[in-house]
Protein backbone atom coordinates (compact mmCIF):
# COMPACT_ATOMS: atom_id res chain seq x y z
CA UNK A 1 0.00 0.00 0.00
CA UNK A 2 2.88 2.31 0.76
CA UNK A 3 4.20 1.92 -2.78
CA UNK A 4 0.79 2.61 -4.26
CA UNK A 5 0.40 5.74 -2.12
CA UNK A 6 3.77 6.96 -3.39
CA UNK A 7 2.62 6.62 -6.98
CA UNK A 8 4.35 3.31 -7.61
CA UNK A 9 1.21 1.32 -8.40
CA UNK A 10 2.92 -1.10 -10.79
CA UNK A 11 5.54 -2.01 -8.20
CA UNK A 12 2.87 -2.36 -5.51
CA UNK A 13 0.92 -4.74 -7.71
CA UNK A 14 4.03 -6.80 -8.55
CA UNK A 15 4.77 -7.16 -4.85
CA UNK A 16 1.19 -8.17 -4.12
CA UNK A 17 1.24 -10.78 -6.90
CA UNK A 18 4.43 -12.18 -5.40
CA UNK A 19 2.83 -12.35 -1.96
CA UNK A 20 -0.15 -14.23 -3.42
CA UNK A 21 2.23 -16.70 -5.10
CA UNK A 22 4.10 -17.26 -1.86
CA UNK A 23 0.94 -17.97 0.14
CA UNK A 24 -1.96 -18.59 -2.20
CA UNK A 25 -4.13 -19.94 0.64
CA UNK A 26 -4.06 -16.80 2.77
CA UNK A 27 -7.38 -15.00 2.83
CA UNK A 28 -5.65 -11.97 4.32
CA UNK A 29 -3.28 -11.64 1.37
CA UNK A 30 -6.14 -11.96 -1.12
CA UNK A 31 -8.06 -9.33 0.84
CA UNK A 32 -5.04 -7.00 0.75
CA UNK A 33 -4.76 -7.57 -3.00
CA UNK A 34 -8.45 -6.71 -3.39
CA UNK A 35 -8.02 -3.52 -1.37
CA UNK A 36 -5.04 -2.50 -3.51
CA UNK A 37 -6.94 -3.15 -6.74
CA UNK A 38 -9.93 -1.20 -5.42
CA UNK A 39 -7.65 1.73 -4.70
CA UNK A 40 -6.33 1.51 -8.24
CA UNK A 41 -9.88 1.60 -9.61
CA UNK A 42 -9.69 -1.94 -10.99
CA UNK A 43 -13.01 -3.00 -9.54
CA UNK A 44 -13.65 -6.20 -11.50
CA UNK A 45 -10.26 -7.58 -10.53
CA UNK A 46 -10.78 -6.42 -6.95
CA UNK A 47 -14.13 -8.20 -6.80
CA UNK A 48 -12.57 -11.46 -7.99
CA UNK A 49 -9.83 -11.08 -5.37
CA UNK A 50 -12.46 -10.54 -2.66
CA UNK A 51 -14.15 -13.77 -3.79
CA UNK A 52 -10.81 -15.56 -3.54
CA UNK A 53 -10.38 -14.16 -0.04
CA UNK A 54 -13.91 -15.33 0.86
CA UNK A 55 -13.06 -18.87 -0.27
CA UNK A 56 -9.99 -18.92 1.94
CA UNK A 57 -11.35 -17.21 5.06
CA UNK A 58 -14.41 -19.00 6.46
CA UNK A 59 -14.67 -16.60 9.42
CA UNK A 60 -15.09 -13.56 7.21
CA UNK A 61 -16.38 -15.25 4.06
CA UNK A 62 -19.79 -13.57 4.12
CA UNK A 63 -18.38 -10.06 4.55
CA UNK A 64 -15.77 -10.63 1.85
CA UNK A 65 -18.37 -12.01 -0.56
CA UNK A 66 -20.48 -8.92 0.07
CA UNK A 67 -17.48 -6.69 -0.69
CA UNK A 68 -17.07 -8.61 -3.93
CA UNK A 69 -20.72 -8.00 -4.71
CA UNK A 70 -20.41 -4.28 -4.07
CA UNK A 71 -17.28 -4.04 -6.24
CA UNK A 72 -18.96 -5.96 -9.06
CA UNK A 73 -22.00 -3.69 -8.80
CA UNK A 74 -19.84 -0.58 -8.92
CA UNK A 75 -18.13 -2.01 -12.01
CA UNK A 76 -21.54 -2.49 -13.63
CA UNK A 77 -21.37 -6.28 -13.52
CA UNK A 78 -24.76 -6.86 -11.98
CA UNK A 79 -25.04 -10.60 -12.63
CA UNK A 80 -21.74 -11.19 -10.85
CA UNK A 81 -22.78 -8.80 -8.09
CA UNK A 82 -25.97 -10.77 -7.53
CA UNK A 83 -24.06 -14.06 -7.35
CA UNK A 84 -21.59 -12.65 -4.82
CA UNK A 85 -24.33 -11.17 -2.63
CA UNK A 86 -26.23 -14.46 -2.72
CA UNK A 87 -23.00 -16.22 -1.71
CA UNK A 88 -22.73 -13.84 1.26
CA UNK A 89 -26.26 -14.82 2.30
CA UNK A 90 -25.46 -18.53 1.87
CA UNK A 91 -22.50 -18.07 4.20
CA UNK A 92 -24.57 -16.09 6.71
CA UNK A 93 -28.36 -16.10 6.23
CA UNK A 94 -28.73 -13.38 8.89
CA UNK A 95 -26.37 -10.98 7.12
CA UNK A 96 -28.88 -8.17 6.80
CA UNK A 97 -26.53 -5.79 5.00
CA UNK A 98 -26.06 -8.33 2.20
CA UNK A 99 -29.83 -8.84 1.95
CA UNK A 100 -30.34 -5.08 1.83
CA UNK A 101 -27.74 -4.58 -0.91
CA UNK A 102 -29.14 -7.50 -2.90
CA UNK A 103 -32.59 -5.94 -2.57
CA UNK A 104 -31.31 -2.64 -3.93
CA UNK A 105 -29.54 -4.39 -6.80
CA UNK A 106 -32.68 -6.33 -7.71
CA UNK A 107 -34.81 -3.18 -7.51
CA UNK A 108 -32.42 -1.46 -9.89
CA UNK A 109 -32.93 -4.36 -12.31
CA UNK A 110 -36.71 -3.91 -12.02
CA UNK A 111 -37.06 -7.31 -10.31
CA UNK A 112 -39.32 -5.71 -7.77
CA UNK A 113 -40.95 -8.81 -6.25
CA UNK A 114 -37.55 -10.35 -5.51
CA UNK A 115 -36.26 -7.01 -4.27
CA UNK A 116 -39.18 -6.66 -1.86
CA UNK A 117 -38.44 -10.09 -0.39
CA UNK A 118 -34.77 -9.22 0.17
CA UNK A 119 -35.55 -5.82 1.66
CA UNK A 120 -38.18 -7.36 3.96
CA UNK A 121 -35.62 -9.98 5.00
CA UNK A 122 -33.12 -7.26 5.84
CA UNK A 123 -35.71 -5.33 7.84
CA UNK A 124 -36.86 -8.45 9.70
CA UNK A 125 -33.29 -9.44 10.54
CA UNK A 126 -32.28 -5.95 11.68
CA UNK A 127 -35.44 -4.03 12.62
CA UNK A 128 -33.49 -1.13 14.14
CA UNK A 129 -31.78 -0.20 10.86
CA UNK A 130 -33.56 3.00 9.88
CA UNK A 131 -32.94 2.90 6.13
CA UNK A 132 -34.35 -0.59 5.55
CA UNK A 133 -38.07 0.24 5.83
CA UNK A 134 -37.64 3.22 3.52
CA UNK A 135 -35.91 1.23 0.79
Secondary structure as GFF3:
##gff-version 3
##sequence-region A 1 135
A	DSSP	alpha_helix	2	5	.	.	.	ID=ss1
A	DSSP	alpha_helix	9	22	.	.	.	ID=ss2
A	DSSP	alpha_helix	27	39	.	.	.	ID=ss3
A	DSSP	alpha_helix	43	56	.	.	.	ID=ss4
A	DSSP	alpha_helix	61	74	.	.	.	ID=ss5
A	DSSP	alpha_helix	78	91	.	.	.	ID=ss6
A	DSSP	alpha_helix	96	108	.	.	.	ID=ss7
A	DSSP	alpha_helix	112	125	.	.	.	ID=ss8
A	DSSP	alpha_helix	130	134	.	.	.	ID=ss9
###
